[in-house]
């Protein structure tokens, strides 16, 4: 018997032919094992909570957890073993417009909020259909597929790109107090588009580059505020904030109190 190599859907892009069903469901450990003898369609599954191990007929085995995106291939044969008391998930059954054998896999993006939002919107759209539901659902489904593809591509970034991002992060660590430092300038240093740079940075470090800069400036300002001979305006400017008003607004959003209140309660 000839065993055909299975296609990785994240590496070789495929067209989605149709959306079939979107459901939120759960399993309990009382039914710890569940065997599927050949799926009737492809599926993307978002894990809301809990953990489960999947064992496939070709020997492949992996464990999924909260925040993971699971792809189950059409005709896949597998056994599920629950590892937690409850296992909650949203799944979307659909069909790729291709008959080639496909590989089931799990993807664990660092930022899970985007995937969670897309799956919930997809579920809501499916449960409350309107005249525009079908194109909206297909759009959401392709966006989920895009997260899967970007996740895999980011795992195989060229070393030179990764090194460049590390250099840019080090540049921020040294120059964050320069109030002219901006995300667009950093993208130029990396010789990439600003949109691509933002996405790469957040994928690798779990935070947007703009928020990383703000956090560095806030940390510096906080350390300067313990010196009573420095005014708040001086603390702000030496930390890279363009104005005292902007510094106060950002500080209060992060700490819940104004810089003046924080200084009085902490250092005076």
Long-range contacts (C-beta under 8 A, 24 or more apart in sequence): 3-58, 4-100, 4-101, 5-101, 6-73, 6-101, 6-102, 6-103, 7-100, 7-101, 7-102, 7-103, 8-102, 8-103, 8-105, 8-152, 9-71, 9-73, 9-96, 9-102, 9-103, 9-105, 9-145, 9-148, 10-105, 10-107, 10-148, 10-149, 10-151, 10-152, 10-153, 11-152, 13-149, 14-96, 14-97, 14-98, 14-102, 15-96, 15-97, 15-98, 16-94, 16-95, 16-96, 16-97, 16-138, 16-141, 16-142, 16-145, 17-94, 17-95, 17-96, 17-97, 18-94, 18-95, 19-92, 19-93, 19-94, 19-126, 19-134, 19-137, 19-138, 19-141, 20-92, 20-93, 20-94, 20-95, 21-92, 21-93, 21-126, 22-90, 22-91, 22-92, 22-93, 22-122, 22-123, 22-125, 22-126, 22-127, 22-137, 23-90, 23-91, 23-123, 24-48, 24-88, 24-89, 24-90, 24-123, 25-88, 25-89, 25-90, 25-91, 26-86, 26-87, 26-88, 26-89, 27-52, 27-80, 27-82, 27-86, 27-87, 28-82, 28-85, 28-86, 28-87, 29-82, 29-84, 29-85, 29-86, 31-82, 32-81, 32-82, 33-79, 33-80, 33-81, 33-82, 34-79, 34-80, 35-78, 35-79, 35-80, 36-76, 36-77, 36-78, 36-79, 36-80, 37-77, 38-75, 38-76, 38-77, 39-72, 39-73, 39-74, 39-75, 39-76, 40-74, 40-93, 41-74, 41-93, 41-94, 41-95, 42-71, 42-72, 42-73, 42-74, 42-93, 42-94, 42-95, 42-96, 42-102, 43-70, 43-71, 43-72, 43-91, 43-92, 43-93, 43-94, 44-69, 44-70, 44-71, 44-91, 44-92, 44-94, 44-119, 44-141, 44-144, 44-145, 44-148, 45-69, 45-70, 45-71, 45-72, 45-89, 45-90, 45-91, 45-92, 46-70, 46-89, 46-90, 46-91, 46-115, 46-116, 46-119, 47-87, 47-88, 47-89, 48-88, 48-89, 48-90, 48-116, 49-84, 49-86, 49-87, 49-88, 50-82, 50-83, 50-84, 50-85, 50-86, 50-87, 50-88, 50-89, 51-82, 51-83, 51-84, 51-87, 52-80, 52-81, 52-82, 52-83, 52-84, 52-87, 53-80, 53-81, 53-83, 54-78, 54-79, 54-80, 54-104, 54-106, 55-79, 55-81, 56-104, 60-103, 60-104, 62-105, 62-106, 63-106, 64-106, 65-108, 66-112, 67-108, 67-109, 67-112, 67-115, 67-116, 68-106, 68-107, 68-108, 69-106, 69-107, 69-108, 69-109, 69-115, 69-144, 69-147, 69-148, 69-151, 70-104, 70-105, 70-106, 70-107, 71-104, 71-105, 71-106, 71-107, 71-148, 72-104, 73-101, 73-102, 73-103, 73-104, 74-102, 75-101, 76-104, 78-104, 90-119, 90-120, 90-122, 90-123, 92-119, 92-122, 92-141, 92-144, 94-141, 107-147, 107-148, 107-151, 107-152, 108-151, 109-147, 109-151, 109-203, 110-202, 110-203, 110-204, 110-206, 111-202, 111-203, 111-206, 114-147, 115-144, 115-147, 118-143, 118-144, 118-147, 119-144, 150-199, 150-203, 151-203, 154-200, 154-203, 154-204, 157-200, 161-190, 161-200, 162-204, 164-189, 164-190, 164-191, 165-190, 165-200, 165-201, 165-204, 168-201, 169-201, 169-205, 169-212, 172-209, 172-212, 172-213, 172-216, 173-216, 176-213, 176-216, 176-217, 176-220, 176-239, 176-240, 177-217, 177-220, 177-238, 177-239, 177-240, 178-240, 179-237, 179-240, 179-241, 179-242, 181-213, 181-240, 183-209, 183-210, 183-213, 213-240, 214-250, 214-254, 216-240, 217-241, 218-250, 218-251, 218-254, 221-247, 221-251, 221-259, 222-262, 225-259, 225-262, 225-263, 225-266, 225-267, 226-266, 226-267, 228-267, 228-268, 232-259, 232-260, 232-263, 235-259
